[in-house]
Amino acid sequence: MARATKDAVHHPVFARFYARLSVSAEPRVGPVRDELLAGLSGRVIEIGAGNGLNFAHFPTTVAEVVAIEPEASLRRFALESALRAEVPVDVVPGAAEALPVKSEAFDAAVVSLVLCSVRDVRRSLSEVRRVLRPGGELRFFEHGRGGGRAMRTFQRALDRTVWPPLFGGCHVSRDPVATIRAAGFEIESVREFLVPETGPRLPSSYCVAGRARRPESDDGDGHGGDGDDDDDDDDDRTVS
Ligand SMILES: C[S@@+](CC[C@H](N)C(=O)[O-])C[C@H]1O[C@@H](n2cnc3c(N)ncnc32)[C@H](O)[C@@H]1O
C-alpha cells in the first residue's frame, strides 16, 4: 500500500479540541456510531478517522479496517484507539481526495463527520467509489444544511467566514445526501436527526445517517456535482 509522505491537513489546535469534545459527546454519539457500523463485514476503509472513536464500534465480522487520517495529532490518537479495538485497524496517513489504496479493494467505506471538512467533496466521493468494489457499501453519518430559511442563511454565512477556520475546515451548509447521490451512489436509507436531540439547535445540529451503494454495474465513470452551494467553491475544489 502506498503511503502519503506529507500531511494534507494540519489543524493541531482543532485536533486537541476535537479529541476532547468527541470523547465527551460519546454517550450521545456512540449509539449513532453503533447504528452506522452495524452489520458490516469484510474489508472496510474509514476516511477521516479522526481520533478513532468509530474503531470500538466495528462489529467483529469486519476482517480489517484501513483508517485514513491526514491530521498528524489526530492520527496519533487514532493509533492508540486502534490498539484497543477488537478488529484489526491499520491507521494510514492520506487524504480523501487521493486515497492511498488500490481500486475496488474494499467491501465497505465509512465517512462520519468528514464530508463537511474535506476540501473537495466531489473528488473525495469519486475516490470512495473507486476504492469500493462494485456493489460495495458506503455508510455515512454527517451533518449539513438544515432548519428553516434563517438557519440555512446563517449556515451559509458561517461557511463563508468564521466556521471553517475555527473548526478545522468544517462547513455547515453542505448537503451530504445530495452529494453522495450526485457521485453515483444509490442511496438505500437515510435517517435525519438532531445532535444534540434537545436544547438549542446549533448550525451543526442537522445530521443524517444512512447507507448507500456503488452500483453493481458501475463502470467507474464518476459524474455529478458536489452538493455544495456555498460561495467558497474555490476552496472546496482545491486539493493540497
Ligand atoms: C470532525 S472530525 C471527524 C472524525 C471522525 N470521523 C469521527 O467520526 O469522530 C473530521 C475529520 O476529517 C478529517 N479530514 C479533514 N480533511 C480531510 C481530508 N481531505 N481527507 C480525509 N480526512 C479529512 C480531519 O482530520 C478529522 O479527522
The ligand as an ORCA input file, in Angstrom:
! r2SCAN-3c Opt
* xyz 0 1
  C     -14.976     16.206     12.829
  S     -13.648     15.121     12.550
  C     -14.452     13.533     12.497
  C     -13.547     12.416     12.914
  C     -14.184     11.019     12.932
  N     -14.562     10.576     11.615
  C     -15.356     10.920     13.847
  O     -16.400     10.411     13.441
  O     -15.219     11.322     15.017
  C     -13.255     15.453     10.854
  C     -12.118     14.601     10.366
  O     -11.938     14.772      8.958
  C     -10.554     14.779      8.712
  N     -10.294     15.415      7.415
  C     -10.259     16.721      7.120
  N      -9.949     16.900      5.814
  C      -9.790     15.654      5.294
  C      -9.447     15.166      4.011
  N      -9.218     15.995      3.000
  N      -9.341     13.830      3.846
  C      -9.600     12.982      4.866
  N      -9.927     13.392      6.108
  C     -10.019     14.713      6.321
  C      -9.982     15.553      9.878
  O      -8.587     15.412     10.010
  C     -10.774     14.934     11.007
  O     -10.192     13.750     11.444
*
